[in-house]
Amino acid sequence: MISDPAAFLEFDANHFMAIWGVGGMSDEEKDALPAAVRTQAITRYRKLMGADNSSHRAERGQAKLDAATRETAITEWPPGLDLEVLAELEPELPHFIIGDWFPVGYATLFAGHGGVGKSAIALHLAVCIAAGVPFFGLEVSRRRVLFLSCEDRRPVLHWRLSRICSHLGADLASLRGWLEILDLVGADAMLWDRDPRTGYTITSGYARLQERMGEYQTEVLMVDGVSDTFAGNENARGEVKRFVNGLVALIPPDAGAVLVVGHVSKPGSTAGANGEGYSGSTSWHNSCRARWYLYPETIQGEDGERAERTGDLILELQKSNLGRTDQSIRFAWDQDAHLFLGREIVGATASDRAHRDRIERKGILAALQACAESAPPIIVPAAMQGPRTAHHVLSLRPEFPDSLRAGKPAVRRFRRQIEALRQLHAIEDAEYRRTNGHRGERLAITTDGVRHIATF
């Protein structure tokens, strides 16, 4: 601490920046200054930084990083693997914060259209990891979490945290030391920004993040979101890869993980279950070992009518290099909790998939039987493509399973279930005559099929 609090205001620019900028006075020392001095210092600092010039900010922030910071693990290469040592060790299975969904040592992309609910679900996940409690039925390994909130301010975060903790039965105060949340709305949160004059991409924000993670002993870094922290070209593979690698370099490789929250492209936002689940270069897909996609569930209308939303959200695990991907969580709004809550996990285990198959086949048979018993009977065409298919007709029945109602994956699985029911002799193709006199094929439930409804 300098003897005269106001003296450093008269120093030349370089000397002043060395005291007030990154690596100089601590936040506590700045807070201890007289209010008038602190205000003048902030004003001068902003002027020197060039508040409207991002390249100035990047350059000044870079200048404050020492050589050790610049030459971090982002650019250093490790030594080669010692194969003799590995030959003596028992290989370990991949580790996860959440089995299949959230691998240790890597980045995971959580993508969806703006406003769909990613931030709220990501914060719910952060609380579950910090508290070590299951995330909607998925077991969680407890870790210290740093959550960067670049879209939601303190009041919204406080409201959501209170609702999440109330639902989980957790004490918010008890999470201190396990969950750190930074409200960065309105702050310069850019972690990657190429300076055209110096070529440097490490920003002062990245340096601050590195310091905070060391201070908090962070193991899991959650960044909400990409557009607020990445100033590069999302279509440039190299820039995307370096950004993701820069975040991964900050976590403990044997215990940590990164979750990056991002938006999907405009076409992808309207594609629902058929969307790619990310925007920009394929490097967003390739740089992350796992990828989640959140989208509103829809029901396809008849005869090309516009799809209608059901009000539920579907979170799909679209990529998992180290685990299975045929998994998804259905979220529904709970008015009492004021939260989207996961109410169904599909295909978590082989046993779950077998149970799902039984439920879906039973539902198909029940819907088919209801059509046959209607007065007059409802013809269920055997066609799987065209303006009026078996799926079109059966999906309108209340007996039909919800898991098969909407989306291409559901329709594909419906077709597989139909074929499985044929193999079980539970249904058969029968001929009928249309009103125009032409012959057609319809699906008919057999006597075995009726028995299967009771036994499935």
Beta strands, then each sheet from edge to edge (+ up, - down):
strand 1: 96-98
strand 2: 102-103
strand 3: 107-112
strand 4: 145-149
strand 5: 179-183
strand 6: 220-224
strand 7: 257-263
strand 8: 290-299
strand 9: 308-320
strand 10: 328-334
strand 11: 339-346
strand 12: 427-433
strand 13: 439-445
sheet 1: 1+ 2-
sheet 2: 5+ 4+ 6+ 7+ 3+ 8+ 9- 10+ 11-
sheet 3: 12+ 13-
end
